[in-house]
């Protein structure tokens, strides 16, 4: 009985320590300054909101800084206002093997969030992406170029900030790899833009290399504009 009590006591301590460490990990989040979507200064305190990408999606982290030191880090719970998703076929090709591109599609998704920072009234953030995706004859994804961004918008007034969240991915198992990739965010008072390009190549020399490009824009009225396509090299 004493042995079991000792074992149970140790397990209890481990559970408690695990919960403490988990809580600490949740608050000590490494943020990427590239994905800062909000900044405001009040009485010597700088309030920033970052987007952090995790395994279960994006998270919003608020950080308060005073005299160069972080005084608070917290998760913000976004309120989803609206969302939509569209898919269309851009190109189709005749092919017989699983390594070649049979279809290129364009996927566009939009999510509009409301966030409440500590030092300001609620802000509107629109996450929008436009993907150019290649699939084989079995519908398996071969490569994917996504122009994506978080657009901080003061509706009807101005686009405040754009954080670039673009990606390029390839199916290594089927011989594809990303040869090059670049993305650029830009904005003015009227519209924000994220533009991305990539080259996708295959280790099989007879399969052509594809140059893909994708663009997503959001204006101050929260309207979205997309474009994208490919050429072979």
Residue pairs with C-beta under 8 A, 6 or more apart in sequence:
26 75
27 73
27 74
28 73
29 52
29 59
29 61
29 73
30 52
31 50
31 52
31 61
31 63
32 50
32 52
33 50
34 163
34 164
35 50
35 51
35 52
35 53
35 150
35 163
35 164
35 165
36 48
36 49
36 50
36 161
36 163
37 49
37 50
37 51
37 125
37 150
37 152
37 161
37 163
38 47
38 48
38 49
38 115
38 117
38 120
38 123
38 125
38 152
38 160
38 161
39 46
39 47
39 48
39 49
40 46
40 47
40 117
40 119
40 120
41 47
42 119
44 66
44 67
45 64
45 65
45 66
45 71
45 119
46 64
46 65
46 66
47 62
47 63
47 64
47 117
47 118
47 119
47 120
48 62
48 63
48 64
48 65
49 60
49 61
49 62
49 63
49 76
49 115
49 117
49 123
50 60
50 61
50 63
51 58
51 59
51 60
51 61
51 150
51 163
51 165
52 58
52 59
52 60
52 61
53 59
53 165
58 127
58 165
59 75
60 75
60 76
60 77
60 78
60 113
60 115
61 73
61 74
61 75
61 76
62 72
62 73
62 74
62 75
62 76
62 117
62 118
63 70
63 72
63 73
64 70
64 71
64 72
64 73
64 118
64 119
65 71
72 118
76 115
76 116
76 117
78 113
78 114
78 115
78 125
79 113
79 114
79 115
80 111
80 112
80 113
81 112
81 113
81 114
81 124
82 110
82 111
82 112
83 109
83 110
83 111
83 112
84 109
84 110
85 107
85 108
85 109
85 110
86 107
86 108
86 109
87 105
87 106
87 107
87 108
88 105
88 106
89 103
89 104
89 105
89 106
90 104
90 105
90 106
90 132
90 228
90 229
90 230
91 103
91 104
91 230
92 102
92 103
92 104
93 100
93 101
93 102
93 103
94 102
95 101
95 102
95 136
95 137
96 137
97 136
97 137
98 136
98 137
98 138
98 140
98 174
99 136
99 142
99 174
99 175
99 202
99 204
99 207
100 136
100 137
100 207
101 134
101 135
101 136
101 142
101 210
102 135
102 136
102 137
103 134
103 135
104 132
104 133
104 134
104 135
104 230
105 132
105 133
105 135
106 130
106 131
106 132
106 133
106 226
106 228
107 129
107 130
107 131
107 133
108 128
108 129
108 130
108 131
108 216
108 224
108 226
109 128
109 129
110 126
110 127
110 128
110 224
111 126
111 127
111 128
112 124
112 125
112 126
112 127
112 222
113 124
113 125
113 126
113 127
114 122
114 123
114 124
114 125
115 122
115 123
115 125
116 122
116 123
117 123
123 152
123 154
124 152
124 153
124 154
124 155
124 222
125 150
125 151
125 152
125 153
126 150
126 151
126 153
126 218
126 222
126 224
127 148
127 149
127 150
127 151
127 165
128 148
128 149
128 151
128 216
128 218
128 224
129 146
129 147
129 148
129 149
129 165
129 216
130 146
130 147
130 148
130 214
130 215
130 216
130 226
130 227
130 228
131 144
131 145
131 146
131 147
131 214
131 228
132 144
132 145
132 146
132 212
132 213
132 214
132 228
132 229
132 230
133 141
133 143
133 144
133 145
134 141
134 142
134 143
134 144
134 200
134 210
134 230
135 141
135 142
136 142
136 174
140 171
140 174
141 171
142 170
142 171
142 174
142 176
142 200
143 168
143 169
143 170
143 171
143 176
143 178
143 198
143 200
143 210
143 212
144 167
144 168
144 169
144 170
145 166
145 167
145 168
145 181
145 196
145 197
145 198
145 200
145 212
145 213
145 214
145 228
146 166
146 167
146 168
146 196
146 214
147 166
147 183
147 194
147 195
147 196
147 214
147 215
147 216
147 228
148 164
148 165
148 166
148 167
148 194
148 216
149 162
149 163
149 164
149 165
149 166
149 185
149 192
149 194
149 216
149 218
150 162
150 163
150 165
151 159
151 161
151 162
151 187
151 192
151 218
152 159
152 160
152 161
152 162
152 163
153 159
153 160
153 192
153 218
153 220
153 222
154 160
154 220
155 220
155 221
155 222
156 220
156 221
157 220
158 189
158 190
158 220
159 187
159 188
159 189
159 190
159 191
159 192
159 218
159 219
159 220
161 187
161 192
162 185
162 186
162 187
162 192
162 193
162 194
163 185
164 183
164 184
164 185
164 194
165 194
166 183
166 194
166 196
166 214
168 178
168 181
168 196
168 198
168 200
169 178
170 176
170 177
170 178
170 200
174 202
175 202
175 203
175 204
175 207
176 200
176 201
176 202
177 200
177 201
177 202
177 203
178 198
178 199
178 200
179 198
179 199
179 200
179 201
179 209
180 197
180 198
180 199
181 196
181 197
181 198
181 199
182 196
182 197
182 198
183 194
183 195
183 196
183 197
184 194
184 195
184 196
185 192
185 193
185 194
186 192
186 193
186 195
187 193
189 220
190 219
190 220
191 217
191 218
191 219
191 220
192 217
192 218
192 219
193 215
193 216
193 217
194 215
194 216
194 217
195 213
195 214
195 215
196 213
196 214
196 215
197 211
197 212
197 213
197 214
198 211
198 212
198 213
199 209
199 210
199 211
199 212
199 233
200 209
200 210
200 212
201 209
201 210
202 209
208 232
208 233
209 232
209 233
210 230
210 231
210 232
210 233
211 230
211 231
211 232
211 233
212 228
212 229
212 230
213 228
213 229
213 230
214 226
214 227
214 228
215 225
215 226
215 227
215 228
216 224
216 225
216 226
217 224
217 225
217 226
218 224
218 225
219 225
